Amino acid sequence: MKTSAKFYHAGCPVCLDAEKVVLAYLDRSKVDLEIVHLGSAKARVAEAAAAGVASVPALVIDGQALHINHGAPLSALA
């Protein structure tokens, strides 16, 4: 069974750089990764907040939010 992960970002340069790192290092054969661009999917901001995301970019793996670089707060995306 694959591990479930979601990478939330806002599309800014910092987020896009973090996305490249995540894609380079996660073994996609073991991790089911969904990339969520909250800048264009604003309806999913509440989902990210419920998953424990406080700022983007953030990676949520099996329900645990891992914040990367503490960029934009979710409130800036709503």
Buried (B, 14 or more C-beta within 10 A) or exposed (E): EEEEBBBBBBBBEBBEBBBEEBEEEBEEEEBEBEEBBBBEEEEBBEBBBEBEBEBBBBBBBEEEBBBBEEBBEBEEBE
